[in-house]
Amino acid sequence: MNVALPALFARFFAAAGPTVAIAGDGPSLRNTALTALLPYVGFILIAPILWVFFGKTWRELDVEAHEHQRKTLASGGWDKRPAVLFAITAAVLTLQEYYGGRQFYDEHIKGWIKAQEALFVIDPQNEWLGQIFNIKKYNELYGYGWWAFTRVFGYVVIPFVTWKIIFRRDSLLDMGLRTRGLIKHAWIYLLCLAVVLPATYIVSRSPEFGNYYPFYKLSSRSWTDFLIWEVMYFAQFFGLEIFFRGFWLSGLRRSLGSGAIFAMVVPYCMIHYGKPYLETCGAVVAGVALGSVAMRTRSIYSGFLVHVTVALSMDILALSGRNALPNVW
């Protein structure tokens, strides 16, 4: 699965790159090297812009963290929050990798759905449930449903429950979930959209775009398919933002200061492994930018709204570009 905003950055980088000529068994070493190094040129160009926008925020975070560490050391204490958070992260990402994918669904969940479907064939008293359990019609959607469920459960339930058990005085609302100041910082959301929505339209004109989105290929079958897919897609974005921009940054804010943002970018980048190289590199830029916004506003909502707005736009533009928008409910 892919995250829409890093994919957008990836397409920017790709659009600026040279055309790779395929000859023989593959691209030349020169073109491969240019492709590999291109994102790092982008990093160098973008870094000053990020500093202009977020340099003051990073410094304020470091001052806050320095004062916290000074008091902790003076009292003879030990700050266990980084150790706990990193351990939780390792557990969550490992469980998702081995039990949150298509293989586990095919081996375990699919069989259970077939069993439920068989029950309703024998005793169809609940007709609407019989329509829901239809493996032939909805198998792909069920697979994405399992993926979305494991992301939300892993990104939200496991870390929040574990954190609350260990740090009982902490309020989970402080994990970026408070809505106070949301209207005040709405300009950040609008500024982001002003940049990414025109870019989304531009990249939507490429042939590869229409074949890539939406991930659920049967979303054009009906508006029901499309809307169910988008709800699941949005849910995993919400869980992802809670985990990386809420749980991670709030948990490490006083411990690592601005370093919490760049530490978060490492696992956020790594969950993109297996996806296109440029997209994974784009996740680095997206992680720093969205993480800095979350630290400044103490809220995940700007990042979440940007994510889902871009994701919905990409899916609609892709379907529209190949005249595949649903025409039945």
C-alpha positions as CSV (number, residue, x, y, z in Angstrom):
1,M,0.0,0.0,0.0
2,N,1.1,3.5,-0.6
3,V,0.7,6.8,1.1
4,A,-0.7,9.5,-1.2
5,L,1.4,12.5,-0.2
6,P,4.9,10.8,-0.5
7,A,3.7,9.4,-3.8
8,L,3.1,13.0,-4.9
9,F,6.6,14.1,-3.9
10,A,8.0,11.0,-5.8
11,R,6.2,12.1,-9.0
12,F,7.7,15.6,-8.7
13,F,11.1,14.1,-8.5
14,A,10.4,11.8,-11.4
15,A,9.0,14.5,-13.6
16,A,12.2,16.5,-13.1
17,G,14.5,13.6,-14.1
18,P,16.0,12.5,-17.4
19,T,14.2,10.1,-19.7
20,V,15.7,6.7,-19.2
21,A,16.4,4.9,-22.4
22,I,16.0,1.1,-22.2
23,A,18.7,-0.7,-24.2
24,G,19.6,-4.3,-24.0
25,D,18.8,-5.7,-20.6
26,G,18.0,-2.4,-18.9
27,P,19.0,1.2,-18.4
28,S,22.6,2.3,-18.6
29,L,24.7,2.6,-15.5
30,R,24.8,6.4,-16.0
31,N,21.0,6.7,-16.1
32,T,20.7,4.4,-13.1
33,A,23.2,6.6,-11.2
34,L,21.3,9.8,-12.1
35,T,18.0,8.2,-11.0
36,A,19.6,7.1,-7.7
37,L,21.1,10.5,-7.0
38,L,18.3,12.7,-8.2
39,P,16.3,12.7,-4.8
40,Y,19.4,13.8,-3.0
41,V,19.6,16.9,-5.2
42,G,16.0,17.5,-4.3
43,F,16.8,17.2,-0.6
44,I,19.6,19.8,-0.9
45,L,17.3,22.2,-2.7
46,I,14.4,21.7,-0.3
47,A,16.4,21.8,2.9
48,P,16.7,25.7,3.0
49,I,13.0,26.1,2.4
50,L,12.2,23.7,5.3
51,W,14.6,25.7,7.5
52,V,12.9,29.0,6.7
53,F,9.5,27.6,7.6
54,F,10.4,25.5,10.6
55,G,13.8,26.6,11.9
56,K,12.3,28.6,14.7
57,T,10.0,25.7,15.7
58,W,13.0,23.3,15.8
59,R,15.0,25.6,18.1
60,E,12.0,26.0,20.5
61,L,11.7,22.3,20.7
62,D,15.4,21.8,21.5
63,V,15.2,24.4,24.2
64,E,12.2,22.7,25.8
65,A,13.9,19.3,25.5
66,H,17.2,20.6,27.0
67,E,15.3,22.0,30.1
68,H,13.5,18.7,30.5
69,Q,16.7,16.7,30.4
70,R,18.4,19.1,32.8
71,K,15.6,18.7,35.4
72,T,15.5,14.9,34.9
73,L,19.3,14.5,35.4
74,A,19.3,16.9,38.4
75,S,16.6,14.8,40.1
76,G,18.6,11.6,39.5
77,G,15.9,10.2,37.2
78,W,16.0,8.4,33.9
79,D,13.8,9.3,30.9
80,K,12.4,6.0,29.9
81,R,10.0,7.4,27.2
82,P,12.3,6.9,24.2
83,A,13.0,3.2,25.2
84,V,9.3,2.5,25.6
85,L,8.3,4.2,22.4
86,F,11.0,2.6,20.3
87,A,10.1,-0.9,21.7
88,I,6.4,-0.3,20.9
89,T,7.3,0.8,17.4
90,A,9.4,-2.2,16.7
91,A,6.6,-4.5,17.9
92,V,3.8,-2.7,15.9
93,L,5.8,-2.6,12.6
94,T,6.9,-6.2,13.0
95,L,3.3,-7.5,13.6
96,Q,2.0,-5.5,10.7
97,E,4.7,-6.8,8.4
98,Y,4.0,-10.5,9.1
99,Y,0.3,-10.5,10.0
100,G,-1.2,-7.4,8.3
101,G,-0.7,-8.3,4.6
102,R,-2.3,-10.2,1.8
103,Q,-0.7,-13.6,2.6
104,F,-2.1,-13.7,6.1
105,Y,-5.5,-12.7,4.7
106,D,-5.4,-15.5,2.1
107,E,-4.3,-18.1,4.6
108,H,-6.6,-17.3,7.5
109,I,-9.2,-14.5,7.1
110,K,-10.4,-15.6,3.6
111,G,-11.4,-19.0,4.9
112,W,-13.4,-17.6,7.8
113,I,-15.3,-15.4,5.3
114,K,-16.0,-18.4,3.1
115,A,-17.4,-20.2,6.2
116,Q,-19.7,-17.3,7.0
117,E,-20.9,-17.2,3.4
118,A,-21.7,-20.9,3.5
119,L,-23.8,-20.4,6.6
120,F,-26.0,-17.8,5.0
121,V,-26.4,-20.0,1.9
122,I,-27.8,-22.7,4.1
123,D,-29.9,-20.5,6.4
124,P,-30.4,-17.1,4.6
125,Q,-32.5,-15.4,7.4
126,N,-30.4,-12.3,7.3
127,E,-30.4,-11.4,3.7
128,W,-28.3,-8.2,4.0
129,L,-25.5,-10.2,5.9
130,G,-25.6,-12.8,3.1
131,Q,-24.9,-10.0,0.6
132,I,-22.0,-8.8,2.7
133,F,-20.3,-12.2,2.8
134,N,-19.7,-12.7,-0.9
135,I,-16.1,-13.8,-1.4
136,K,-16.4,-13.9,-5.2
137,K,-17.6,-10.4,-5.5
138,Y,-15.7,-8.7,-2.7
139,N,-12.5,-10.7,-2.1
140,E,-10.2,-7.8,-3.1
141,L,-12.1,-5.4,-0.9
142,Y,-12.0,-7.8,2.0
143,G,-8.2,-8.0,1.6
144,Y,-7.9,-4.2,1.8
145,G,-10.3,-4.2,4.7
146,W,-7.9,-6.5,6.6
147,W,-5.0,-4.3,5.7
148,A,-6.8,-1.2,6.9
149,F,-7.9,-2.9,10.1
150,T,-4.4,-4.0,11.0
151,R,-3.0,-0.5,10.3
152,V,-5.6,1.2,12.6
153,F,-5.3,-1.4,15.3
154,G,-1.5,-1.4,15.2
155,Y,-1.1,2.4,14.9
156,V,-3.7,3.4,17.5
157,V,-4.9,0.6,19.8
158,I,-1.6,-1.1,20.6
159,P,0.5,2.1,21.3
160,F,-2.2,4.0,23.1
161,V,-3.2,1.1,25.5
162,T,0.5,0.3,26.2
163,W,1.4,3.9,26.8
164,K,-1.5,4.5,29.1
165,I,-0.6,1.5,31.2
166,I,3.0,2.7,31.6
167,F,2.4,6.4,31.8
168,R,-0.9,6.7,33.6
169,R,-0.7,10.5,34.1
170,D,-0.4,11.2,30.4
171,S,-3.5,12.3,28.5
172,L,-4.0,10.5,25.2
173,L,-5.6,13.7,23.9
174,D,-2.2,15.3,24.0
175,M,-1.1,12.8,21.3
176,G,-2.1,15.4,18.7
177,L,-5.8,14.8,19.1
178,R,-7.0,18.0,20.7
179,T,-8.9,20.3,18.3
180,R,-8.1,23.5,20.1
181,G,-6.4,25.9,17.7
182,L,-7.6,23.9,14.6
183,I,-9.3,27.0,13.0
184,K,-6.3,29.2,13.9
185,H,-3.9,26.9,12.0
186,A,-6.3,26.3,9.1
187,W,-4.1,28.5,6.9
188,I,-1.4,25.8,7.0
189,Y,-3.8,23.2,5.6
190,L,-4.9,25.7,2.9
191,L,-1.3,26.6,2.0
192,C,-0.4,22.9,1.6
193,L,-3.4,22.3,-0.6
194,A,-2.5,25.4,-2.7
195,V,0.8,23.7,-3.5
196,V,-0.2,20.0,-3.9
197,L,-3.6,20.2,-5.6
198,P,-2.4,21.9,-8.8
199,A,0.5,19.4,-8.8
200,T,-1.9,16.5,-8.4
201,Y,-3.8,17.7,-11.5
202,I,-0.6,18.0,-13.5
203,V,0.7,14.5,-12.6
204,S,-2.8,13.0,-13.2
205,R,-2.2,13.7,-16.9
206,S,0.5,11.1,-17.1
207,P,-0.4,7.6,-18.5
208,E,1.1,5.8,-15.5
209,F,-1.2,7.8,-13.1
210,G,-4.4,6.3,-14.3
211,N,-3.2,2.8,-14.0
212,Y,-1.7,3.3,-10.5
213,Y,-4.7,4.8,-8.7
214,P,-7.0,3.8,-7.0
215,F,-5.2,0.9,-5.4
216,Y,-8.6,-1.0,-5.2
217,K,-9.0,-1.7,-8.8
218,L,-12.7,-2.5,-8.6
219,S,-13.6,0.9,-7.1
220,S,-15.0,1.9,-10.5
221,R,-17.6,-0.9,-10.3
222,S,-20.0,1.1,-8.2
223,W,-20.2,4.1,-5.9
224,T,-20.6,1.6,-3.0
225,D,-17.3,0.0,-3.8
226,F,-15.7,3.4,-4.3
227,L,-17.0,4.9,-1.0
228,I,-16.2,1.8,1.1
229,W,-12.7,1.8,-0.3
230,E,-12.2,5.5,0.5
231,V,-13.5,5.1,4.1
232,M,-10.9,2.3,4.6
233,Y,-8.2,4.4,2.9
234,F,-9.0,7.4,5.1
235,A,-9.1,5.3,8.2
236,Q,-5.5,4.0,7.7
237,F,-4.3,7.5,7.0
238,F,-5.9,8.6,10.3
239,G,-4.1,5.8,12.1
240,L,-0.8,6.5,10.4
241,E,-1.0,10.2,11.3
242,I,-1.9,9.4,14.9
243,F,1.1,7.0,15.2
244,F,3.8,9.0,13.4
245,R,2.8,12.6,13.9
246,G,0.8,12.1,17.2
247,F,2.1,9.2,19.3
248,W,5.7,9.5,18.1
249,L,6.2,13.2,18.3
250,S,4.2,13.8,21.5
251,G,5.9,10.9,23.2
252,L,9.4,12.2,22.3
253,R,8.8,15.9,22.2
254,R,10.5,16.7,25.6
255,S,13.0,13.9,25.3
256,L,14.5,14.6,21.9
257,G,13.3,18.0,20.8
258,S,13.5,18.6,17.1
259,G,15.4,15.3,16.9
260,A,12.0,13.5,17.4
261,I,10.9,14.7,14.0
262,F,14.0,13.3,12.2
263,A,13.9,10.1,14.3
264,M,10.3,9.6,13.2
265,V,11.2,10.0,9.5
266,V,13.3,6.8,9.7
267,P,10.5,4.3,10.3
268,Y,8.1,6.4,8.2
269,C,10.5,6.1,5.3
270,M,11.1,2.4,5.9
271,I,7.4,1.5,5.8
272,H,7.7,2.5,2.1
273,Y,10.3,-0.1,1.3
274,G,9.1,-2.3,-1.5
275,K,7.5,0.6,-3.2
276,P,9.2,2.7,-6.0
277,Y,12.5,4.2,-5.0
278,L,11.5,7.8,-5.7
279,E,8.4,7.4,-3.7
280,T,10.3,6.1,-0.7
281,C,12.7,9.1,-1.0
282,G,9.7,11.4,-1.2
283,A,8.5,10.1,2.2
284,V,11.5,11.7,3.8
285,V,10.5,15.2,2.7
286,A,6.8,14.6,3.6
287,G,7.8,13.2,7.0
288,V,9.9,16.2,7.9
289,A,7.3,18.7,6.7
290,L,4.3,17.1,8.2
291,G,6.1,16.3,11.4
292,S,7.2,19.9,11.8
293,V,3.7,21.1,11.2
294,A,2.4,18.7,13.8
295,M,5.0,19.9,16.3
296,R,4.1,23.5,15.7
297,T,0.3,23.0,16.0
298,R,0.4,20.1,18.5
299,S,-2.2,18.5,16.2
300,I,-2.3,15.8,13.6
301,Y,-5.4,17.2,11.8
302,S,-3.6,19.4,9.2
303,G,-1.5,16.5,8.0
304,F,-4.5,14.1,8.0
305,L,-6.6,16.6,6.0
306,V,-3.9,17.1,3.5
307,H,-3.4,13.4,3.1
308,V,-7.0,12.5,2.6
309,T,-7.7,15.5,0.3
310,V,-4.8,14.6,-2.0
311,A,-5.7,10.8,-1.8
312,L,-9.3,11.4,-2.8
313,S,-8.3,13.8,-5.6
314,M,-5.8,11.4,-7.0
315,D,-8.4,8.5,-7.1
316,I,-11.1,10.7,-8.7
317,L,-8.7,12.1,-11.3
318,A,-7.3,8.7,-12.1
319,L,-10.8,7.2,-12.6
320,S,-12.0,10.3,-14.5
321,G,-8.9,10.2,-16.8
322,R,-9.8,6.7,-18.0
323,N,-13.6,7.4,-18.0
324,A,-14.1,4.9,-15.2
325,L,-16.0,6.8,-12.6
326,P,-18.8,4.6,-11.2
327,N,-22.2,5.1,-12.8
328,V,-24.3,2.8,-10.5
329,W,-24.7,2.7,-6.8
